[in-house]
């Protein structure tokens, strides 16, 4: 049995001359929570469609649990729960009728879990799907996605349309519980504050290319914001490699991607950089620094 829930090898997706996904390779181990982040249009949705066997890639291969998803999709989807970016179902159907329909598609189905989660979300079973808010529709999709006790849960921007309380419930109660039970979670999201507390690994896609793929703790340990009281500041780039260098107040601000306490103190003691304040960075701040770095002066 493969220890990898997801293996994406050299994946490329093209739409005419446009390359939406450009030779992306990544692995997600069983039981891990992997967050894929990127701007709108970066290629996340195209990658997810290939991941679910909905789209055949131009090049490369996607396997789930060691099996090719394109040729084995019907069997593999029995082991996968999916929440898409835009929750969709016939608007006149009740939530209960939608659940009964979905139950016929899976060999295993836990109707009790559907009803319990919908009660937790405050969504009545007799509600017409078309009368629900966007957030409630996403909550229905999530309850249905978990009803077959999936080995892999794929969430495509799941917090879109959810209020603060619903986002908290999703991240802390649902995904945290799944991770604790060994369910693999693959999530694309803009809500980096939410995923930072439970994601094991993060990938960043930009213009179709995977520009970062790293353990969250390791990523956060090597990024720092350094604010200097004077400007200009000449950093020894053989010691500290600035991702962004820009003016800040009367001084300068550098965001470095290879921070090390000992190396920085050695550099400070041997160079004329003056007073400096070193700050840790959140996952969201790191994403902005990398994806929006061109707004400043890249070093």
N, C-alpha and C positions, 0 to 999 in steps of 0.2 A: 504494500500500500504506500502511495506517495505521501511524503510528509509536507508536500506543498498543496494547499487548497487551490491556488491560482498560479499558473505559470504563463507569462506572456513573453514571447520570444520574437524580437525583431518585427513587431507589428507595424504595418503601414496601411493607412487608409487614404484613398484618393477620391476626390469628386472632380472629374475632369482633370484640369491642370492643377487644381488646388490640392495640396497635401495637408490633410487634417490631422493625421497621426503619422509621425515621422520616425520609423525604426525604433519603436519603444520596446524595451525589455524590462520586466520586473517580476518579482516573485512574492507571493504572500503565503506565509507558513500557516498550517492549520492552527486554529485557535487565536490567531493574531487579529488585531484591529488595524487596518490600513486606511489612511486618509489620503485621497488624491485631491489636490487643490490646484486652482488655476483660474485665470480670468475667463469671462464669457468668451466662447469662440476659440478657446485654447486647444480643444480636442478631447475634452473629458467625455462628452456624450457619445462621440464616435467610438471611443475606446470601450465604453460600457456596452454599447450595442454589440460589439465584437465579443466582449466578455460573456454576454448572454446568448451568443449564437444567433442573434437577430440579423447580423450583417457579416458577410464574408469579407475578410481583409484582402487588400490587394497583394500584400506580402506578409509573411510571418505566420505565427500559429498561436492559438490560445488553448490551453488545457485546463480543465477543472478536475481536481482529484486524480490527475495523471491521465485523463482521457480527453480526446479532441472534442471541443465543444461544438464545432460545426457539424461533425458527422454523428455525434452522440447526443445531440441536444435534447430530444424527448426524454431519454433516460436521466440525463444529468439535471434537468430542471425539476425533477422530483425531489432533488436534494438541495434546492436553492429557493430562497425567498427573495422577492424583489419589490422595492418601492421605487417607482419611477418619479421623475421630476414633476410631471403633470398627471395626477391621479385621474383616471377616466373610467367611466362605467355608464350604462344607459341611465339617463337622468330620471326616468319614471320608475325604475326598479327600486324597491326598498333595500336597505342594508341587509336585512335578513335574507331576501331573495338572492342577492349577490353572493352572500356567504354560501347558500345552498348550491348555487351554480358552481362556485369554485371548489366546493367539497367533492364534486364528482370528478374533478380533474386530477386529484391526488390519491395515492394509495393510502396515505396516512393523513388524517385530518382531526384536529382537536377543536370541536365547536365550542366547548366550554371555555377554552382560552380566548377565542374570538370574543365571546360575550363578556368575559371578565375584563378584557382590555378596553372594549368599547364602553363599558360602565365606568372604568377608570378615566377614560377620556371624556365621558359625559355625552356620548353619541347614542341616541335611542335606536334600537334595531328596526323599528317601524318607520324610521325617517326615509323620505325619498332622497336618493343620492343627489339629485339635481338641486335640492333645497339646502344642501349642506354648504358651509363655508369652505374656502380653499383649504384651510387648515384642518377642518373636520374630514374632508375627503382624504387628505394625506394620512390622517389617523386611522381611517377605515382601511386604507391600503396597507398600512403597517400591521394592523391586527390580522388581516388576511394573509400577509406575507409570513407571519410567524406561526400560522395555524398548522402547518405541516412539519413543525419542529425542524427547520432547515439546518443543514450543516454549514451552509454559507448564506449570509444575508447581504444582499447588494442594495445599497441605499444611494439613489441618485439625487443629490441635493435635498435631503429629506426635511430640512427645517424651513424650506421656502414656504411662506404663507402661514407659518406657525407663530403664535404669540409666545411671550416669554415663559409662561407656565408650561405650555405644551412642549417647547424646546427642552426645558429642564426635565420634564417627564421622559422625553425621548432619550436624551443623552444619559441621564443618571440612572433611571429605573430600567429602561428597556435594553439599551446597548450594553450598559455595565453588567446587567444580569446575564446577557448572552455571552459576553466575554468571560465572565466568571465560570460559565458552564462549558467553555471550550468552543463555542460557535465562532466561526470565522466571520469577520465583518469587513466589507469593502465599501467605503463611503466616499462619494464626491461631495464637496461642500464648500461654501463660502464662510461658514461659521467656524472659524478657527478657534475662537475662544471656547466654544462648546467641545470641540474634539480634542483640544490640547490635554484635557485631564485624563482621557482614556485611550487615545490612539497610541499604538506601539511604534508605528512607523509612518512616515509621511513622504509622499511623492509630490513633486511640483511639475506641472506640465505648462509649457510656454511655447506658443506657435507650433504646436504639435510635437515638440521635443520634450523628453523627460530631463529636466535640468537639475533635479535633485531627487534623491531616493535614499532616505537615511532614517535611522532610529531617532525618535523624537528627543529623547534625553541627550543623545550625542550631538544632535543638531543644536539644541539650546545651550549646551555646554561650550560650544566653540564660537558662538556669536555674541558680541558685546557692542554696546554703544559707548563710545568714549567721547566726553566733552572736554575740550581744552579751553583754558581761560584766554589764551592769546591766539592770534591768527596772523600770518599763515603758520601752519605746523608741518614740518617735514618728518614723516614717519619713515623709519627704516623698513622698506617693503620686504626685505629678506626675513624680518622678524614678525611684522604685523601686515597683513594684506587687506587694505581697505576695500570693502564692497562699494561703499559710498563715502565721499569726502565732500563736505559742504560747510559754508559759513553758518555760524550759530551765535546770535547775539553779537557780542564784541569778540568772540573767539571762533572756534571751529568744532565741528562734530564729525566723528568718523565712526562708521559701522564696519567692524572687522569680522571676518569669517573664520579666522584661525587663532582666536584669542588664547593666550596662556598666561597665567598670573606671573610665573617666574620670569618668562621672557619679557613681559611688559615692564616689570619692575627693573630688570636689568637694562632695558632700553631707556627707561626714564632716568636712571642714575647716570647714564653715559651720554645723554643727548640733552639739548636745550629745549625741551617741550613744555616746561612750566607745569603749572597745576593742572590736574586732569581728574575727572570723575568717571568711574567705570560703572556701567549699569547692565544688568542682565536684560534679556529681551524675551518677550512673549512670542509664541508661534506666529501670531498675526503680525507683529512688528517685523519679524524676520521675513515673512512673505511679502510685506509691503516694500521692505528694503531690497529684496531680490527682484520682484516683479516690477517695482516702480523705481528702480535704481537709476534709470535713465533720466528721471526728473532732476536728479542731482548731477554732480560731476563724478563719473565713475573713475576709479583709480586703477 
